[in-house]
């Protein structure tokens, strides 16, 4: 049975689930119900209305039209004072980024601005440049500076064979977008794993002491 992801954009909305085998929907609904959601399962296994085929394609907001800086022009722009901002996930930044780039989390922009060098021109990059294009207008509105995006993003820079660097070179904040499970890796202390298991087995009892979560065991 495949793992099921459910995205509910409206808090408290009624959720209706369906799948042809009536297995994933029932299992997912049971968890959602325990979490306090108003959830139902369609029992019609045929569901003649289910005619759409192929992978799900989300409705994607048009990418903002932002002035681009070609990778070949980046160094010249930085020589003139431009600051490179990388809005990729921190794990990607640490794995490899353009030397001198400052890691900024889009969700913590205000915090990042206290550490980001002030300049009249920012150049924003991300893996393929799409996230950078969404962040650029926000950065421009916050700073009043001219903001461009690196055409093709960090991937385009790397494809040219230019220098690449790993590690946390310029972090504007402590990365909060990475969660490492206690059982990941081979060097995990056995005590950390035992503490995780103790927490997991005692979770229901902990929930009984907290009246704010809305979770109840069916």
Secondary structure, DSSP 8 states (H G I E B T S, - for coil): ---------STT-EEEE--TTSSHHHHHHHHHHHTT-EEEE---SS-TT----SS------------EE-HHHHHHHHHTT-EEEE-S-HHHHHH-B-TT-EE--GGGHHHHHTTS---SEEEEE-SSSHHHHHHHHHHHHHH-SEEEEETTHHHHHHHTT---B-S-SSBSS---S----TT-SS---HHHHHHHHHHHHTHHHHHHT-SSS-----
